[in-house]
Structures are given as C-alpha cells and as structure tokens.
Amino acid sequence: MPQHKSAEKRVRQSAKRRLHNRYYKVMMRNALKAVKSATSKESLVEETRKATKVLDRLAAKGLVHKNFAAHRKSQMARLVASYDQA
C-alpha cells in the first residue's frame, strides 16, 4: 500500500494509463490482423494504410518502439508487393 499522497496518486494514474495503453495496443493488433486477413488487393492496400497510420501514431506516443513500427510497416509493404505473385 502507498504510504504517501503522491504514491497514491501515482497508483491511480498508472492504473488509468495502463487501461488507456491496453486499448491502443489492442487496436494495433486488430489493425495488423485485418491486414493479414485481407482478401483482395484493394482491401489489402486499404488495411495496410490504416495499420500504418495506427503504428505511426503509437510509435510517436512511445507505446511501441519506432523500430517495431518500422519493421511491421516493412512487412506489410512486402505483403502488398508480393500479393500479385502469390
């Protein structure tokens, strides 16, 4: 249990922040899943665009590392490029 007022406040803030961050991470995972489950080239491009937007936003906020976001974006770009060949 927190012994000081500032520690109590920190507990409250961190709990709120954890829920907030979890929401955004779930949103990111859902966006990445939508890219993997795209059925046509048009939907793949559209879902990739949406997921890129989400990844950039989370990397800017510091929720995910910028290299993680760059790696995922690169993977999606490769998936789009190889869609015609597969």
Backbone bond lengths (Angstrom), bond angles and torsions (degrees), N, CA, C in turn:
res aa  C-N    CA-C-N  psi(-1)  N-CA   C-N-CA  omega(-1)  CA-C   N-CA-C  phi
1 M - - - 1.457 - - 1.530 109.98 -
2 P 1.315 116.13 142.29 1.466 119.57 178.88 1.532 111.26 -67.39
3 Q 1.299 115.24 141.98 1.465 120.89 -177.69 1.532 112.68 -100.51
4 H 1.337 116.57 -15.21 1.458 120.44 -175.92 1.525 109.79 -125.07
5 K 1.327 115.67 158.95 1.462 120.76 179.13 1.527 111.17 -60.46
6 S 1.326 116.21 -41.25 1.458 119.90 -178.18 1.526 110.94 -65.91
7 A 1.338 116.35 -34.02 1.463 120.31 178.14 1.529 110.29 -70.06
8 E 1.318 117.39 -36.83 1.468 120.46 176.46 1.522 110.54 -62.82
9 K 1.321 115.12 -43.37 1.459 119.97 179.82 1.530 109.85 -64.30
10 R 1.319 116.54 -41.49 1.462 120.72 179.74 1.524 110.53 -61.08
11 V 1.336 117.98 -39.61 1.463 121.96 178.13 1.522 110.10 -62.23
12 R 1.341 116.25 -44.80 1.467 120.17 179.38 1.523 110.99 -63.06
13 Q 1.334 115.50 -46.01 1.464 119.50 -177.18 1.526 111.65 -65.70
14 S 1.316 116.58 -41.78 1.461 118.81 -177.13 1.525 111.22 -68.06
15 A 1.334 117.46 -33.35 1.467 120.30 177.09 1.528 110.31 -65.59
16 K 1.332 116.18 -43.91 1.463 120.78 178.30 1.522 111.01 -62.41
17 R 1.332 114.71 -45.44 1.460 121.63 -177.61 1.530 111.17 -63.86
18 R 1.357 116.04 -38.87 1.461 120.56 179.80 1.528 110.91 -61.51
19 L 1.343 116.43 -44.20 1.462 120.22 178.28 1.520 110.93 -63.97
20 H 1.325 115.94 -40.85 1.459 122.08 179.31 1.525 110.21 -61.49
21 N 1.324 116.45 -47.51 1.453 121.39 -178.81 1.523 111.34 -66.54
22 R 1.343 116.36 -37.48 1.463 119.82 -179.94 1.529 110.18 -63.14
23 Y 1.333 116.61 -39.96 1.456 121.29 178.25 1.535 110.24 -57.71
24 Y 1.329 116.78 -46.84 1.460 120.16 -177.89 1.521 112.12 -69.65
25 K 1.326 117.81 -34.44 1.462 119.69 178.59 1.526 111.11 -69.29
26 V 1.329 116.75 -37.26 1.471 120.37 176.25 1.526 109.41 -65.14
27 M 1.339 115.98 -41.26 1.461 120.27 177.76 1.538 109.96 -59.60
28 M 1.327 117.18 -40.82 1.452 121.61 179.05 1.530 110.52 -64.24
29 R 1.325 116.47 -46.98 1.465 119.64 -179.51 1.523 111.32 -61.79
30 N 1.334 117.28 -40.49 1.465 120.49 178.20 1.525 111.31 -64.30
31 A 1.321 117.18 -37.77 1.463 120.58 178.42 1.523 110.38 -65.43
32 L 1.326 116.92 -40.81 1.468 120.17 179.50 1.521 111.16 -68.71
33 K 1.326 116.89 -36.73 1.470 120.32 177.23 1.531 110.54 -65.58
34 A 1.334 116.45 -37.30 1.468 120.33 179.65 1.519 110.22 -64.03
35 V 1.323 117.30 -35.02 1.466 120.54 177.74 1.528 109.56 -65.79
36 K 1.323 116.60 -44.66 1.471 120.29 -178.26 1.520 111.97 -66.15
37 S 1.326 117.73 -30.12 1.457 120.28 -175.96 1.526 112.99 -98.05
38 A 1.329 117.84 12.00 1.466 120.65 178.90 1.525 109.47 -66.22
39 T 1.333 116.28 140.79 1.467 120.10 -174.13 1.522 113.16 -101.07
40 S 1.322 118.11 -27.23 1.462 119.90 -179.37 1.523 109.62 -124.24
41 K 1.316 114.69 165.42 1.462 119.86 -179.69 1.533 110.55 -61.40
42 E 1.335 117.47 -41.66 1.461 121.04 -178.74 1.524 111.29 -63.29
43 S 1.338 115.88 -44.88 1.471 118.66 179.97 1.523 110.64 -68.72
44 L 1.327 117.41 -33.50 1.458 121.06 177.46 1.524 111.05 -63.31
45 V 1.326 116.00 -44.65 1.467 120.41 179.22 1.524 110.43 -64.22
46 E 1.327 116.78 -42.78 1.472 121.05 -179.25 1.531 111.24 -65.19
47 E 1.338 117.37 -45.36 1.464 120.96 179.80 1.529 110.92 -66.95
48 T 1.317 117.41 -34.67 1.462 121.23 176.97 1.521 110.07 -64.52
49 R 1.316 116.44 -40.92 1.462 120.73 178.76 1.532 110.63 -62.58
50 K 1.330 116.34 -43.91 1.466 120.53 179.43 1.528 111.37 -64.96
51 A 1.335 116.17 -44.12 1.465 120.33 -178.43 1.527 110.93 -66.18
52 T 1.320 116.93 -36.33 1.463 121.15 178.24 1.515 110.09 -62.69
53 K 1.317 116.12 -41.36 1.455 121.61 178.61 1.531 110.70 -61.21
54 V 1.329 116.06 -44.56 1.463 121.16 -179.73 1.525 110.40 -64.92
55 L 1.330 116.73 -45.59 1.464 120.37 -178.87 1.523 111.46 -62.56
56 D 1.331 116.54 -42.24 1.463 119.88 179.44 1.528 111.05 -62.46
57 R 1.322 116.01 -41.42 1.457 120.14 -179.50 1.534 111.23 -64.56
58 L 1.338 116.47 -43.70 1.460 119.66 -178.67 1.525 111.84 -70.41
59 A 1.326 117.32 -33.84 1.466 119.99 177.23 1.522 109.97 -68.29
60 A 1.323 117.32 -37.04 1.462 120.80 179.14 1.529 110.89 -67.10
61 K 1.347 116.31 -35.37 1.461 120.38 179.56 1.521 112.06 -79.10
62 G 1.331 116.62 -16.07 1.454 119.99 -179.73 1.517 113.75 90.43
63 L 1.325 118.32 10.88 1.457 120.59 178.48 1.518 111.65 -73.73
64 V 1.323 116.79 -32.86 1.462 122.06 173.26 1.520 107.44 -127.58
65 H 1.308 116.15 155.19 1.456 120.68 179.58 1.525 109.27 -70.05
66 K 1.312 116.75 147.48 1.465 119.91 -177.40 1.522 111.45 -64.46
67 N 1.326 117.58 -30.59 1.466 119.78 177.88 1.521 111.43 -72.34
68 F 1.332 117.55 -31.55 1.463 121.41 174.81 1.521 109.19 -62.28
69 A 1.331 115.83 -46.73 1.461 120.74 179.70 1.522 110.27 -62.97
70 A 1.318 117.26 -43.16 1.464 121.02 -179.39 1.526 110.58 -63.88
71 H 1.326 116.65 -40.28 1.467 120.86 179.82 1.524 110.99 -64.15
72 R 1.322 116.91 -45.47 1.469 120.39 179.88 1.533 111.00 -64.59
73 K 1.327 116.75 -40.48 1.467 120.18 178.94 1.523 110.51 -64.01
74 S 1.315 116.39 -38.72 1.460 121.10 178.13 1.528 110.74 -64.75
75 Q 1.330 116.44 -42.18 1.459 120.56 177.73 1.523 111.20 -61.20
76 M 1.332 116.07 -42.10 1.465 119.81 -179.81 1.526 110.88 -66.54
77 A 1.321 116.70 -39.00 1.464 120.61 178.85 1.525 110.32 -63.35
78 R 1.330 116.22 -40.51 1.469 119.76 178.09 1.523 110.64 -65.23
79 L 1.333 116.57 -37.68 1.463 121.21 178.69 1.531 110.42 -63.66
80 V 1.319 116.67 -43.60 1.467 120.92 178.75 1.526 109.81 -64.10
81 A 1.324 117.13 -43.46 1.471 120.68 -178.10 1.520 111.78 -65.60
82 S 1.322 116.95 -34.77 1.467 120.01 -176.83 1.526 112.68 -89.57
83 Y 1.327 118.60 0.39 1.475 121.23 -175.43 1.519 111.16 -63.15
84 D 1.319 118.49 -40.16 1.465 121.58 -178.56 1.518 111.15 -69.44
85 Q 1.314 117.32 -33.26 1.459 120.85 -176.22 1.533 111.73 -76.82
86 A 1.321 117.14 -29.50 1.473 119.94 -175.92 1.505 112.29 -78.35
